[in-house]
Amino acid sequence: MGEFAYFCNMEQHIELQEQYLRDATDLLRRLIATPSVSRSESQAATIMEATIRSYGFETHREANNVWAVDPLYDPARPTFLLNAHLDTVKPVATWTRDPYAPTLEDGTLYGLGSNDCGGGLVTLLQVFRHFCRERAERPRGFNLVYLASAEEEVSGRDGICRALPLLPHVDTAIVGEPTGMQPAIAEKGLMVLDLVAHGKSGHAARDEGQNAIYEALDDMQWIRDYRFDRVSPLLGPVKMTLTVVNAGTQHNVVPDRCTMLVDVRPNELYTNEEIYDIVCRNVRSEVRAHSFRLHASHIDEGHPLVQRCLQLGLKPFGSPTLSDQALMPFPSLKLGPGESARSHSADEFIRIDELAHALDLYLSLLGGL
């Protein structure tokens, strides 16, 4: 009798996961067919609201951020945030398919946002559904909050930072960015700097004026050659790259102003403010940071979530790409279906078996905590 009950439970479990996979795939196809470039996610957010409500949950919305809270939320228990973004970049010109036509071929789903990060968005929703509805009658040691956030691709101020103050207290987050379902336990931050070198205009045919380009040359060389001392075992060194230079108006006028744009990718061993101070002390140009808000992130390897990943045979790594983790004031890791290399590329895709694997792994990960 015990064996029969076990068989029935396993059969029900398999049927349930197959249903989750169908629902996740159907939702992803609807989202692909709904343009949701950053700052224009309203229709996609409405689809997410309707879908979450159809599963029996109350929804909350701030701008185009949509979330649901565990119906059995208990402030005495730790809370996990399940987060992924619903916005996409603009499609690049080299797409050979309609980026908004969800096309399923040989188990592969093509479409803009399928990989970045529709796969994580739809599978994490099924995980929330599983633990908060189907397993509501079983004891659980944690709460869940599910958040579909907006404006991630542009780190917009109407994105996750508008929603976070309205959520219950969060202890840890799982961010569904494409990582091949390996846990990224550290992530580089981002700081963009404007540098301005000043000179004095004059006629290029005469020995007059002060050339702002020449004034900037030493600073350009320092940016190219400087190496930050603290090197992260997970993220490597801070990366600083001169990406844009502008100066001059015409060939016979000595330029009196040279502007430079510098892309800085901090590791978790520096704050953005520390790096800014180092740059200011070493260049002659004026320096202005666009913002300091996008810090590097890191979750301790001793954290129970990371330890559970290790128990499942997963391999933690450091990620060079930015996500909404930069705006989270609590520990987080990235873990999602798909591959980062496919993001922002033409003919973006995700495989259905990647969604199935993600569902199974997410359920095992949280089910073992």
Sequence and secondary structure as in RCSB ss.txt:
>XXXX:A:sequence
MGEFAYFCNMEQHIELQEQYLRDATDLLRRLIATPSVSRSESQAATIMEATIRSYGFETHREANNVWAVDPLYDP
ARPTFLLNAHLDTVKPVATWTRDPYAPTLEDGTLYGLGSNDCGGGLVTLLQVFRHFCRERAERPRGFNLVYLASA
EEEVSGRDGICRALPLLPHVDTAIVGEPTGMQPAIAEKGLMVLDLVAHGKSGHAARDEGQNAIYEALDDMQWIRD
YRFDRVSPLLGPVKMTLTVVNAGTQHNVVPDRCTMLVDVRPNELYTNEEIYDIVCRNVRSEVRAHSFRLHASHID
EGHPLVQRCLQLGLKPFGSPTLSDQALMPFPSLKLGPGESARSHSADEFIRIDELAHALDLYLSLLGGL
>XXXX:A:secstr
 HHHHHHHHHHHHHHHHHHHHHHHHHHHHHHHTS  BTT  HHHHHHHHHHHHHTT   EEETTEEEEE TT  T
TS EEEEEEE  B    TT SS TTS EEETTEEESTTIIIIIHHHHHHHHHHHIIIIITTTS  S EEEEEEES
 GGGT TTSHHHHGGGS   SEEEE   STT  EEEE   EEEEEEEE B EETTTT SB HHHHHHHHHHHHHH
   S  BTTTBS EEEEEEEEE SSTTEE SEEEEEEEEE  TTS HHHHHHHHHHH SSEEEES S    EE  
TTSHHHHHHHHTT   EEE S  GGGG SS EEE  SS GGGTT TT EEEHHHHHHHHHHHHHHHHT 
